[in-house]
Amino acid sequence: MKRKWIKTGQFTAAIALSAAVLFPVGNVSVPNAATVHTAFAKTAVDPAQLQEAFKKAAKEFGVPEEILLAVSYNLTRWEQHDGKPSTSGGYGVMHLTQVDQLTQNDKGLDEAHSFQLSSQPGQHTLDQAAKLINEDPDVLKKDPAENIRGAAALLAQYAKDSLGAVPAKTEDWYGAVAKFSGSMEETAATGFADEVYSTIQNGLSRTTTDGQRLQIKPESVKENHETTKNFHFHKNKQDPRLEVPKGVDAQFIPAFYEQLSDNPGNYTDYDVADRPNFGPDIRYIVIHDTEVEYEPTINLFANPYGASANYVIRSADGQITQMVQNKDVAWHAGNWYFNMHSIGIEHEGYALQGGDWYSEQMYRASAKLVKYLATKYHIPLDRGHILSHSEVPGLSPYSQSRMHTDPGPFWDWEHYFELLGAPLKPEHGSKKIVTLKPHFETNKQIVDVEDGNLREHSTNFVYLYTEPSFDAPTITDAALPDARYDEALNWGNKAEAGQTYVLADSQGDWDAIWYAGQKAWFYNPHNKNSVEGKMLKMVTPKEGIDSIPVYGAAWPEESAYPEDVTPKSLLPLQYSITAGQVYAAEEKVKGDYYNAKVYTLSPYGVHKMVYGNEEYYRIHFNHRYAFVKASDVDVVR
């Protein structure tokens, strides 16, 4: 949600939203990267050390080791994250939370901004755990072993609260695990516990980014749901407008939709339709991050703001708030064509905060929601249809330079698609097409996140160079001529996990792709950073044409519009594709346009859908998608 768009009458105007504007942050002294690693990380030469820490804590507090391991995996995937907080204020491998301190000190929020600080016990588990083991909370943030001890003590306390004593059977820890979720909503709490017990039943093993190897052996175990009774979780009746899968914690809070004056064109924050029965079809799901916290995001959309999203997901526990019904068109993408054809999902988080991280519970809730929506609306589960906001193009050269950049370089697409049940893997389509897969956890890139400490981060992208050498400059995108190469939000010289391109050349350990009208090289020894792409049509300028334009939408031809609808202008972007260049085409579509210019409670008889005969290919062009006219290209094999 880095930049939003207000629709007012006959035009669209951009407004910038920055967390720094809403919630000013003072100067922060950032230590050298070498000093932020914990003592554990510095001395951890034994890859079994973390597993041993779980074993010792389990024995000390009487918690089954498999419970501790599975709880941790479902919260952090056993990652310590150098003691840095998640976007929901969780620390360490057990994601112990300290929301008030994070909110006040790190996020710059206080009473002057009318933001209610959290008083929920589930968002203050770090201090509770530290007190139980008589340790300083800062130690639990930095030391994985103490973090695990604190969590084990807290789980044991929850079990005593539930049953009066520490239970001997694994099945009787279900209530304590539900309580550990941090949510008092029954659906969210028991949903988390179900995930934990499923992990135990299936078993798994994993090596962390610090080289720690952990394992849960599969075990046949049932859940004792009776152990949740003493926690009195809230039972919510499901709003009939909610469109979510079963087993998720969700609520419906409507986005603002009112006429603001006598002028019916003066309204906000979305447009009514009846998709897919009336209006455009739903083809894409767009992944966003909020750039502000969960409740403020909901408050923004619930008031006259000029933007909205269909869903907002909370980082702390994966709670889903639907705000615009999917039949209607939310204003979320900054491009009306993509708004027409998509569902927008906002995730609580900050694109630039490489030290923070998107929570596992949010990833899992989002994946459940996306799988449900993909099934309901027949959307393919691939990166050609599950898009980042940063992949949406502008409608003009001006807007292309100012388009959105979320969820940014720290969204783990590979893990996300594993949760979707559609992992990024070789498709055995065409050897001429590659899909990027740089392995997020081990893909370290130097990138500037504007915190005064230029350093390596785990990222979802590879840099693109003008020549097959690290000594060569990275490429420059025509839309971002002045961007520095190492800026995290400079999308012009990066290719992200799951993006697909046509191979242009290879030389030693380097491969080149056609990208933004040029040949772009990335380091790819033994195909380390890519897999063979799926079979897609490949398009090139029609024989005899030197170059062709690219566009940010697929509008109908002028003759397709009725007299009372003003034709949309199709503006070429600041690029061209020259003869010999080849791009992968995700789909072929006919131009269409949903004319929704006024406030109305029913779209029928008011809004109009315009269908054209002009055909377009949507291509993987640069970091963003683009369209070319089918009449301008030849299909090649």
BELMO-V679086 format. One record per pair of residues at least 12 apart in sequence whose ideal C-beta (glycine too) atoms are under 8 Angstrom apart, sorted by sequence separation. I is the first residue (numbers start at 1). J is the second residue. If there is no record, write none. Layout:
I & J
I & J
//
This chain:
3 & 15
80 & 92
89 & 101
103 & 115
163 & 175
178 & 190
180 & 192
181 & 193
203 & 215
204 & 216
238 & 250
239 & 251
256 & 268
257 & 269
310 & 322
311 & 323
332 & 344
374 & 386
392 & 404
444 & 456
445 & 457
447 & 459
473 & 485
480 & 492
501 & 513
502 & 514
510 & 522
555 & 567
556 & 568
595 & 607
616 & 628
3 & 16
4 & 17
80 & 93
85 & 98
89 & 102
104 & 117
133 & 146
159 & 172
162 & 175
203 & 216
236 & 249
239 & 252
241 & 254
256 & 269
257 & 270
310 & 323
330 & 343
349 & 362
390 & 403
424 & 437
444 & 457
479 & 492
501 & 514
510 & 523
511 & 524
555 & 568
594 & 607
595 & 608
616 & 629
617 & 630
2 & 16
3 & 17
54 & 68
76 & 90
79 & 93
89 & 103
103 & 117
126 & 140
135 & 149
159 & 173
162 & 176
178 & 192
203 & 217
255 & 269
298 & 312
309 & 323
310 & 324
330 & 344
332 & 346
348 & 362
390 & 404
444 & 458
445 & 459
477 & 491
501 & 515
505 & 519
507 & 521
509 & 523
510 & 524
555 & 569
594 & 608
595 & 609
615 & 629
616 & 630
2 & 17
54 & 69
75 & 90
78 & 93
103 & 118
126 & 141
135 & 150
161 & 176
177 & 192
178 & 193
203 & 218
236 & 251
255 & 270
257 & 272
297 & 312
308 & 323
309 & 324
310 & 325
347 & 362
389 & 404
390 & 405
443 & 458
444 & 459
477 & 492
504 & 519
509 & 524
553 & 568
555 & 570
594 & 609
595 & 610
614 & 629
615 & 630
1 & 17
2 & 18
76 & 92
133 & 149
159 & 175
177 & 193
200 & 216
202 & 218
203 & 219
308 & 324
310 & 326
370 & 386
389 & 405
390 & 406
442 & 458
443 & 459
445 & 461
476 & 492
477 & 493
504 & 520
505 & 521
509 & 525
593 & 609
594 & 610
614 & 630
615 & 631
617 & 633
76 & 93
85 & 102
100 & 117
133 & 150
158 & 175
159 & 176
162 & 179
199 & 216
201 & 218
326 & 343
389 & 406
390 & 407
441 & 458
443 & 460
445 & 462
475 & 492
476 & 493
509 & 526
553 & 570
592 & 609
593 & 610
614 & 631
51 & 69
54 & 72
76 & 94
99 & 117
100 & 118
132 & 150
155 & 173
158 & 176
161 & 179
175 & 193
200 & 218
201 & 219
294 & 312
388 & 406
389 & 407
390 & 408
440 & 458
443 & 461
445 & 463
475 & 493
495 & 513
592 & 610
75 & 94
76 & 95
99 & 118
174 & 193
177 & 196
200 & 219
201 & 220
347 & 366
388 & 407
440 & 459
443 & 462
474 & 493
511 & 530
551 & 570
552 & 571
592 & 611
593 & 612
75 & 95
130 & 150
133 & 153
156 & 176
177 & 197
201 & 221
294 & 314
310 & 330
440 & 460
495 & 515
551 & 571
591 & 611
592 & 612
72 & 93
85 & 106
99 & 120
129 & 150
132 & 153
155 & 176
158 & 179
200 & 221
288 & 309
294 & 315
302 & 323
309 & 330
345 & 366
438 & 459
551 & 572
552 & 573
590 & 611
591 & 612
72 & 94
129 & 151
132 & 154
155 & 177
158 & 180
290 & 312
294 & 316
301 & 323
308 & 330
310 & 332
438 & 460
463 & 485
550 & 572
551 & 573
590 & 612
591 & 613
71 & 94
72 & 95
100 & 123
174 & 197
298 & 321
308 & 331
309 & 332
388 & 411
414 & 437
438 & 461
549 & 572
550 & 573
590 & 613
591 & 614
99 & 123
100 & 124
126 & 150
129 & 153
197 & 221
307 & 331
308 & 332
345 & 369
438 & 462
492 & 516
549 & 573
590 & 614
591 & 615
97 & 122
99 & 124
129 & 154
132 & 157
155 & 180
294 & 319
298 & 323
306 & 331
307 & 332
345 & 370
414 & 439
415 & 440
436 & 461
495 & 520
550 & 575
568 & 593
590 & 615
591 & 616
97 & 123
98 & 124
125 & 151
128 & 154
154 & 180
197 & 223
414 & 440
436 & 462
549 & 575
550 & 576
589 & 615
590 & 616
97 & 124
294 & 321
413 & 440
495 & 522
549 & 576
550 & 577
588 & 615
589 & 616
50 & 78
97 & 125
98 & 126
412 & 440
548 & 576
565 & 593
588 & 616
96 & 125
97 & 126
98 & 127
125 & 154
128 & 157
151 & 180
194 & 223
412 & 441
464 & 493
547 & 576
548 & 577
588 & 617
589 & 618
96 & 126
170 & 200
193 & 223
343 & 373
383 & 413
463 & 493
464 & 494
547 & 577
565 & 595
587 & 617
588 & 618
386 & 417
463 & 494
464 & 495
547 & 578
560 & 591
586 & 617
587 & 618
269 & 301
311 & 343
313 & 345
315 & 347
316 & 348
454 & 486
462 & 494
501 & 533
546 & 578
547 & 579
561 & 593
585 & 617
586 & 618
96 & 129
310 & 343
311 & 344
312 & 345
313 & 346
315 & 348
461 & 494
462 & 495
500 & 533
546 & 579
585 & 618
586 & 619
89 & 123
310 & 344
311 & 345
312 & 346
313 & 347
314 & 348
315 & 349
343 & 377
383 & 417
386 & 420
461 & 495
500 & 534
545 & 579
556 & 590
557 & 591
585 & 619
586 & 620
88 & 123
91 & 126
94 & 129
190 & 225
193 & 228
269 & 304
309 & 344
310 & 345
311 & 346
312 & 347
313 & 348
461 & 496
554 & 589
556 & 591
584 & 619
268 & 304
269 & 305
308 & 344
309 & 345
312 & 348
381 & 417
409 & 445
448 & 484
460 & 496
461 & 497
500 & 536
502 & 538
541 & 577
554 & 590
555 & 591
556 & 592
583 & 619
584 & 620
268 & 305
269 & 306
309 & 346
460 & 497
540 & 577
541 & 578
554 & 591
555 & 592
556 & 593
583 & 620
190 & 228
268 & 306
269 & 307
270 & 308
409 & 447
448 & 486
450 & 488
478 & 516
541 & 579
554 & 592
555 & 593
583 & 621
41 & 80
98 & 137
189 & 228
269 & 308
381 & 420
447 & 486
448 & 487
449 & 488
468 & 507
477 & 516
478 & 517
540 & 579
541 & 580
586 & 625
40 & 80
381 & 421
382 & 422
446 & 486
447 & 487
448 & 488
468 & 508
475 & 515
540 & 580
541 & 581
41 & 82
318 & 359
381 & 422
383 & 424
447 & 488
468 & 509
469 & 510
475 & 516
540 & 581
38 & 80
186 & 228
189 & 231
468 & 510
540 & 582
588 & 630
50 & 93
98 & 141
190 & 233
315 & 358
316 & 359
318 & 361
475 & 518
539 & 582
540 & 583
565 & 608
38 & 82
96 & 140
189 & 233
260 & 304
282 & 326
288 & 332
315 & 359
317 & 361
318 & 362
468 & 512
538 & 582
539 & 583
564 & 608
37 & 82
38 & 83
253 & 298
256 & 301
316 & 361
320 & 365
342 & 387
475 & 520
538 & 583
565 & 610
583 & 628
36 & 82
255 & 301
256 & 302
258 & 304
286 & 332
315 & 361
318 & 364
319 & 365
414 & 460
538 & 584
539 & 585
562 & 608
575 & 621
36 & 83
184 & 231
186 & 233
255 & 302
256 & 303
286 & 333
315 & 362
318 & 365
326 & 373
410 & 457
413 & 460
537 & 584
538 & 585
575 & 622
36 & 84
92 & 140
185 & 233
186 & 234
254 & 302
256 & 304
279 & 327
314 & 362
318 & 366
409 & 457
410 & 458
412 & 460
536 & 584
537 & 585
562 & 610
91 & 140
92 & 141
170 & 219
174 & 223
175 & 224
184 & 233
185 & 234
186 & 235
187 & 236
253 & 302
256 & 305
280 & 329
297 & 346
313 & 362
320 & 369
338 & 387
358 & 407
363 & 412
367 & 416
371 & 420
410 & 459
411 & 460
464 & 513
472 & 521
536 & 585
561 & 610
91 & 141
92 & 142
171 & 221
174 & 224
178 & 228
184 & 234
186 & 236
277 & 327
279 & 329
366 & 416
370 & 420
371 & 421
409 & 459
410 & 460
536 & 586
560 & 610
585 & 635
93 & 144
96 & 147
170 & 221
171 & 222
174 & 225
175 & 226
176 & 227
185 & 236
275 & 326
297 & 348
326 & 377
409 & 460
464 & 515
533 & 584
537 & 588
560 & 611
575 & 626
577 & 628
92 & 144
171 & 223
172 & 224
175 & 227
179 & 231
256 & 308
275 & 327
286 & 338
313 & 365
358 & 410
363 & 415
367 & 419
383 & 435
409 & 461
466 & 518
469 & 521
560 & 612
94 & 147
171 & 224
174 & 227
175 & 228
178 & 231
194 & 247
255 & 308
274 & 327
275 & 328
313 & 366
357 & 410
358 & 411
363 & 416
367 & 420
468 & 521
470 & 523
560 & 613
573 & 626
93 & 147
94 & 148
96 & 150
173 & 227
174 & 228
175 & 229
255 & 309
270 & 324
273 & 327
275 & 329
284 & 338
294 & 348
338 & 392
351 & 405
358 & 412
466 & 520
467 & 521
556 & 610
560 & 614
582 & 636
92 & 147
93 & 148
96 & 151
125 & 180
169 & 224
172 & 227
175 & 230
178 & 233
273 & 328
293 & 348
334 & 389
351 & 406
354 & 409
364 & 419
465 & 520
466 & 521
556 & 611
557 & 612
85 & 141
91 & 147
92 & 148
94 & 150
175 & 231
191 & 247
272 & 328
273 & 329
286 & 342
288 & 344
290 & 346
313 & 369
333 & 389
351 & 407
352 & 408
354 & 410
363 & 419
464 & 520
465 & 521
556 & 612
557 & 613
94 & 151
122 & 179
125 & 182
191 & 248
271 & 328
272 & 329
284 & 341
285 & 342
286 & 343
288 & 345
289 & 346
290 & 347
332 & 389
335 & 392
351 & 408
353 & 410
440 & 497
464 & 521
465 & 522
555 & 612
556 & 613
557 & 614
83 & 141
96 & 154
191 & 249
270 & 328
271 & 329
283 & 341
284 & 342
285 & 343
286 & 344
287 & 345
288 & 346
289 & 347
290 & 348
311 & 369
334 & 392
335 & 393
337 & 395
349 & 407
351 & 409
464 & 522
517 & 575
556 & 614
83 & 142
122 & 181
123 & 182
270 & 329
282 & 341
283 & 342
284 & 343
285 & 344
286 & 345
288 & 347
289 & 348
290 & 349
291 & 350
333 & 392
335 & 394
336 & 395
351 & 410
436 & 495
438 & 497
463 & 522
516 & 575
517 & 576
555 & 614
122 & 182
167 & 227
187 & 247
188 & 248
189 & 249
270 & 330
271 & 331
280 & 340
281 & 341
282 & 342
285 & 345
287 & 347
289 & 349
291 & 351
334 & 394
335 & 395
347 & 407
436 & 496
437 & 497
462 & 522
517 & 577
554 & 614
122 & 183
187 & 248
188 & 249
269 & 330
270 & 331
279 & 340
280 & 341
282 & 343
289 & 350
436 & 497
437 & 498
462 & 523
517 & 578
120 & 182
122 & 184
187 & 249
269 & 331
289 & 351
436 & 498
462 & 524
554 & 616
186 & 249
187 & 250
268 & 331
435 & 498
436 & 499
80 & 144
120 & 184
163 & 227
185 & 249
335 & 399
435 & 499
436 & 500
517 & 581
554 & 618
162 & 227
334 & 399
435 & 500
436 & 501
551 & 616
162 & 228
183 & 249
434 & 500
80 & 147
162 & 229
163 & 230
433 & 500
434 & 501
462 & 529
514 & 581
162 & 230
249 & 317
251 & 319
253 & 321
255 & 323
335 & 403
433 & 501
514 & 582
161 & 230
162 & 231
249 & 318
250 & 319
251 & 320
252 & 321
253 & 322
254 & 323
255 & 324
289 & 358
334 & 403
433 & 502
434 & 503
514 & 583
550 & 619
161 & 231
248 & 318
249 & 319
250 & 320
251 & 321
252 & 322
253 & 323
254 & 324
334 & 404
432 & 502
433 & 503
249 & 320
250 & 321
251 & 322
252 & 323
333 & 404
432 & 503
550 & 621
248 & 320
250 & 322
431 & 503
424 & 497
554 & 627
424 & 498
552 & 626
553 & 627
255 & 330
551 & 626
552 & 627
72 & 148
244 & 320
550 & 626
551 & 627
434 & 511
504 & 581
550 & 627
551 & 628
244 & 322
401 & 479
504 & 582
539 & 617
550 & 628
551 & 629
72 & 151
243 & 322
287 & 366
400 & 479
401 & 480
409 & 488
434 & 513
549 & 628
68 & 148
71 & 151
242 & 322
408 & 488
502 & 582
537 & 617
539 & 619
548 & 628
25 & 106
241 & 322
408 & 489
417 & 498
502 & 583
548 & 629
25 & 107
26 & 108
243 & 325
397 & 479
501 & 583
502 & 584
25 & 108
68 & 151
243 & 326
413 & 496
414 & 497
501 & 584
549 & 632
23 & 107
24 & 108
68 & 152
71 & 155
241 & 325
405 & 489
413 & 497
414 & 498
500 & 584
548 & 632
23 & 108
97 & 182
285 & 370
394 & 479
409 & 494
413 & 498
548 & 633
23 & 109
405 & 491
436 & 522
443 & 529
500 & 586
68 & 155
409 & 496
545 & 632
19 & 107
20 & 108
57 & 145
61 & 149
67 & 155
285 & 373
19 & 108
56 & 145
60 & 149
63 & 152
285 & 374
439 & 528
539 & 628
542 & 631
23 & 113
438 & 528
439 & 529
542 & 632
22 & 113
53 & 144
57 & 148
61 & 152
438 & 529
541 & 632
542 & 633
543 & 634
23 & 115
53 & 145
57 & 149
60 & 152
61 & 153
63 & 155
437 & 529
541 & 633
542 & 634
63 & 156
354 & 447
436 & 529
437 & 530
540 & 633
541 & 634
50 & 144
54 & 148
57 & 151
58 & 152
61 & 155
62 & 156
285 & 379
355 & 449
436 & 530
437 & 531
479 & 573
539 & 633
540 & 634
53 & 148
57 & 152
61 & 156
282 & 377
284 & 379
354 & 449
435 & 530
479 & 574
539 & 634
63 & 159
283 & 379
353 & 449
355 & 451
434 & 530
435 & 531
478 & 574
539 & 635
540 & 636
282 & 379
352 & 449
354 & 451
434 & 531
435 & 532
478 & 575
538 & 635
539 & 636
352 & 450
434 & 532
435 & 533
537 & 635
538 & 636
287 & 386
433 & 532
434 & 533
435 & 534
538 & 637
285 & 385
287 & 387
289 & 389
433 & 533
276 & 377
284 & 385
285 & 386
286 & 387
287 & 388
288 & 389
390 & 491
431 & 532
433 & 534
40 & 142
283 & 385
284 & 386
285 & 387
286 & 388
287 & 389
430 & 532
433 & 535
39 & 142
40 & 143
63 & 166
67 & 170
284 & 387
286 & 389
354 & 457
429 & 532
430 & 533
433 & 536
38 & 142
39 & 143
40 & 144
62 & 166
66 & 170
427 & 531
428 & 532
429 & 533
38 & 143
40 & 145
61 & 166
426 & 531
427 & 532
429 & 534
430 & 535
433 & 538
516 & 621
38 & 144
64 & 170
67 & 173
71 & 177
286 & 392
390 & 496
425 & 531
426 & 532
427 & 533
429 & 535
430 & 536
432 & 538
515 & 621
516 & 622
424 & 531
427 & 534
429 & 536
515 & 622
388 & 496
391 & 499
427 & 535
430 & 538
64 & 173
71 & 180
63 & 173
67 & 177
383 & 497
291 & 406
383 & 498
249 & 365
288 & 404
382 & 498
383 & 499
384 & 500
248 & 365
289 & 406
383 & 500
74 & 192
288 & 406
289 & 407
288 & 407
289 & 408
501 & 620
248 & 368
287 & 407
500 & 620
74 & 195
247 & 368
248 & 369
499 & 620
74 & 196
289 & 411
245 & 368
245 & 369
287 & 411
499 & 623
71 & 196
74 & 199
192 & 317
244 & 369
70 & 196
73 & 199
245 & 371
70 & 197
191 & 318
245 & 372
496 & 623
78 & 206
80 & 208
244 & 372
495 & 623
67 & 196
70 & 199
77 & 206
79 & 208
188 & 317
243 & 372
494 & 623
70 & 200
78 & 208
79 & 209
80 & 210
188 & 318
243 & 373
492 & 622
73 & 204
77 & 208
79 & 210
188 & 319
491 & 622
492 & 623
185 & 317
491 & 623
67 & 200
73 & 206
183 & 316
243 & 376
491 & 624
66 & 200
78 & 212
182 & 316
183 & 317
185 & 319
354 & 488
182 & 317
78 & 214
181 & 317
183 & 319
352 & 488
351 & 488
352 & 489
351 & 489
73 & 214
73 & 216
69 & 214
477 & 622
70 & 216
477 & 623
69 & 216
66 & 216
432 & 582
66 & 217
433 & 584
382 & 534
400 & 552
66 & 219
399 & 552
396 & 552
395 & 552
50 & 208
394 & 552
395 & 553
393 & 552
47 & 207
50 & 210
54 & 214
393 & 553
51 & 212
50 & 212
51 & 213
49 & 212
51 & 214
47 & 211
48 & 212
50 & 214
51 & 215
47 & 212
48 & 213
44 & 210
47 & 213
44 & 211
44 & 212
41 & 210
192 & 361
195 & 364
400 & 573
401 & 574
397 & 571
400 & 574
396 & 571
397 & 572
395 & 571
397 & 573
396 & 573
397 & 574
115 & 293
116 & 295
394 & 573
115 & 295
181 & 361
393 & 573
115 & 296
109 & 293
107 & 293
103 & 293
123 & 316
122 & 316
122 & 317
385 & 586
384 & 586
384 & 587
337 & 552
337 & 553
99 & 316
335 & 552
336 & 553
337 & 554
335 & 553
337 & 555
97 & 316
403 & 624
400 & 624
88 & 314
90 & 316
88 & 315
89 & 316
87 & 315
88 & 316
393 & 621
86 & 315
88 & 317
393 & 624
209 & 441
391 & 623
392 & 624
393 & 625
208 & 441
209 & 442
390 & 623
391 & 624
392 & 625
393 & 626
390 & 624
391 & 625
384 & 620
387 & 625
209 & 458
340 & 592
340 & 593
9 & 263
340 & 594
10 & 265
9 & 265
337 & 593
8 & 265
9 & 266
8 & 266
336 & 594
8 & 268
88 & 348
7 & 268
87 & 348
6 & 268
87 & 349
87 & 350
7 & 271
95 & 359
95 & 360
329 & 594
87 & 353
329 & 596
23 & 292
87 & 356
90 & 359
22 & 292
85 & 355
86 & 356
87 & 357
84 & 355
85 & 356
86 & 357
87 & 358
88 & 359
19 & 291
84 & 356
86 & 358
87 & 359
18 & 291
19 & 292
82 & 355
84 & 357
86 & 359
17 & 291
22 & 296
81 & 355
88 & 362
17 & 292
81 & 357
77 & 360
75 & 359
76 & 360
75 & 360
74 & 360
75 & 361
1 & 288
2 & 289
74 & 361
1 & 289
1 & 290
2 & 291
1 & 291
74 & 364
1 & 292
15 & 306
1 & 297
8 & 306
7 & 306
6 & 306
4 & 305
5 & 306
6 & 307
4 & 306
5 & 307
4 & 307
1 & 307
1 & 309
280 & 592
280 & 594
279 & 594
14 & 334
273 & 594
271 & 594
273 & 596
7 & 331
12 & 336
272 & 596
279 & 603
271 & 596
278 & 603
5 & 331
278 & 604
4 & 331
4 & 332
272 & 600
279 & 607
5 & 334
272 & 601
274 & 603
280 & 609
4 & 334
272 & 602
273 & 603
274 & 604
279 & 609
1 & 332
3 & 334
19 & 350
267 & 598
272 & 603
278 & 609
265 & 597
267 & 599
271 & 603
265 & 598
266 & 599
264 & 598
265 & 599
273 & 607
264 & 599
272 & 607
264 & 600
271 & 607
77 & 415
259 & 599
258 & 599
257 & 599
1 & 346
2 & 351
14 & 399
2 & 389
14 & 402
3 & 402
3 & 403
3 & 404
2 & 404
2 & 405
2 & 406
1 & 406
33 & 453
30 & 451
32 & 453
30 & 452
31 & 453
33 & 455
28 & 451
30 & 453
33 & 456
28 & 452
10 & 597
9 & 597
//
